[in-house]
Amino acid sequence: MVIGLPRSATTWAANWLTTAETFCAHDPLWETHYEDLDEIISTRAANRTPGIACTGLWRWVGWLNSHPARKLILHRDIAAVRASLRARGLPVPDRSASAALDSIDGQHVPFDHLFDTDRAETLWSFLTDGLPFDGDRHRELAQMNIQPQFDRIRVNRSVARRLAAELRQ
């Protein structure tokens, strides 16, 4: 699992972590409740190593910390996250989001470590249990700015209502 706030390279990470051998779903909470992720993602991954890169799971630290998956937590300055989201007209997390990320058990790294090939090889090995790292592919991807296409995101309204209700409690 790759966990980070919005605008912290989770879309890029999902792209990088999706190969012929691996599958990484990006922001699956739009369609799937976190309690159902393991089953849904394993099905979507077929015979590949499954994973998730998500900008919303940090809100459920207890669930994350009890989940057995390896976790890579990406950190980006909260002011930069908030400014980037505001520039796009999107809602911004409050400053407590950084503390929530800090409380997740896993490997914590600055988000820009993803784009350094030497560091990325170590992160790849950690997340994929040592599957072969493709440095050439990584170098090509590191030059790309990969963004979500918000107008194409499918939202499961019943899941969204359920998650929103949990957050209000």
C-alpha positions in Angstrom: 0.0 0.0 0.0 1.1 3.5 -0.8 -0.6 6.1 1.4 -0.3 9.8 1.0 -2.3 13.0 0.9 -3.6 14.3 -2.4 -0.9 15.9 -4.6 1.7 13.6 -3.2 2.5 11.4 -6.2 0.0 8.6 -5.5 -1.3 8.7 -9.1 2.3 8.5 -10.4 3.0 5.6 -7.9 0.0 3.6 -9.1 1.2 3.9 -12.7 4.7 2.9 -11.8 3.5 0.0 -9.7 1.3 -1.4 -12.4 3.2 -3.8 -14.7 2.7 -7.2 -16.2 3.6 -8.7 -12.8 1.9 -6.1 -10.5 -1.3 -4.2 -10.3 -1.8 -1.0 -8.2 -5.3 0.5 -7.9 -5.4 4.2 -7.5 -7.8 5.8 -4.9 -10.1 2.8 -4.8 -12.2 4.4 -2.1 -14.2 6.2 -4.8 -15.8 2.8 -5.5 -14.9 0.4 -2.7 -15.2 0.5 1.1 -11.8 -0.1 2.7 -13.2 -3.3 4.4 -13.8 -4.8 0.9 -10.5 -3.7 -0.6 -8.5 -6.9 -0.3 -11.1 -9.0 -2.1 -11.8 -6.4 -4.9 -8.2 -5.5 -5.5 -7.1 -9.2 -5.6 -9.8 -9.9 -8.2 -8.8 -6.9 -10.3 -5.2 -7.9 -10.1 -5.9 -11.3 -11.5 -2.6 -13.2 -11.3 -0.5 -10.2 -10.5 0.8 -8.9 -7.2 -2.0 -6.5 -5.9 -1.5 -3.1 -4.4 -3.2 0.2 -3.7 -2.0 3.8 -3.9 -4.5 5.9 -2.0 -5.1 9.5 -0.9 -8.0 8.7 1.4 -7.0 5.7 3.6 -5.0 7.9 6.0 -8.3 8.8 7.6 -8.6 5.2 8.9 -5.4 4.8 10.8 -6.7 2.0 13.0 -7.7 -0.1 10.1 -4.5 0.6 8.2 -2.3 -0.3 11.2 -4.1 -3.6 11.7 -3.8 -4.5 8.0 -0.9 -6.8 7.2 0.2 -5.2 3.9 3.4 -3.4 3.7 2.8 0.3 3.8 4.8 3.1 2.2 3.7 6.5 3.5 4.5 9.5 1.3 5.1 12.8 2.9 4.7 16.2 1.2 4.7 19.5 3.0 1.1 20.2 4.1 1.2 23.8 2.9 2.3 22.6 -0.6 -0.5 20.0 -0.6 -3.1 22.6 0.4 -1.8 25.2 -2.1 -1.9 22.7 -5.0 -5.4 21.5 -4.1 -6.7 25.1 -3.8 -5.2 26.0 -7.2 -7.3 23.2 -8.7 -10.4 24.2 -6.8 -10.4 21.1 -4.7 -11.1 20.6 -1.0 -8.1 20.8 1.2 -7.3 18.6 4.2 -6.8 20.4 7.5 -3.4 20.4 9.1 -4.2 17.4 11.3 -3.8 15.2 8.1 0.0 15.3 8.5 -0.3 13.9 12.1 -2.6 11.2 10.8 0.1 10.2 8.3 2.7 10.2 11.0 0.7 7.7 13.0 0.6 5.1 10.3 2.9 2.1 10.8 5.1 1.6 7.8 8.0 3.1 5.9 7.8 6.9 5.8 9.6 8.8 3.0 9.4 12.2 1.3 7.2 11.8 -1.8 10.0 13.0 -4.1 12.0 9.9 -3.2 9.8 8.1 -5.7 11.5 9.9 -8.5 15.1 9.1 -7.6 15.9 5.8 -9.3 18.3 4.6 -6.6 15.9 5.3 -3.8 13.0 4.0 -5.9 14.6 0.6 -6.3 14.7 0.2 -2.5 11.0 1.3 -2.3 10.0 -1.1 -5.2 11.7 -4.0 -3.4 10.0 -3.2 -0.2 6.5 -3.0 -1.8 6.9 -5.9 -4.2 8.8 -8.4 -2.0 11.8 -8.2 -4.3 10.3 -8.5 -7.8 12.8 -7.3 -10.4 13.1 -3.5 -10.7 13.1 -2.0 -14.2 15.4 1.1 -13.8 14.9 2.1 -17.5 11.1 2.2 -17.1 11.5 4.1 -13.8 13.7 6.7 -15.4 11.2 7.2 -18.2 8.3 7.5 -15.9 10.2 9.9 -13.5 10.2 12.4 -16.4 6.4 12.3 -16.6 3.8 14.4 -14.8 0.9 11.9 -14.3 -2.4 13.3 -13.0 -5.8 11.8 -12.3 -8.6 12.7 -14.8 -11.2 13.8 -12.3 -14.0 13.9 -14.9 -13.5 10.2 -15.4 -13.6 9.1 -11.8 -16.5 6.8 -11.1 -18.0 7.3 -7.6 -20.1 4.6 -5.9 -22.5 6.8 -4.1 -23.4 4.2 -1.5 -19.8 3.7 -0.6 -19.2 7.5 -0.5 -22.2 7.9 1.9 -21.0 5.1 4.1 -17.4 6.5 4.3 -18.7 10.0 4.9 -20.9 8.8 7.8 -17.9 7.0 9.4 -15.9 10.3 9.2 -18.7 12.2 10.9 -18.8 9.8 13.9 
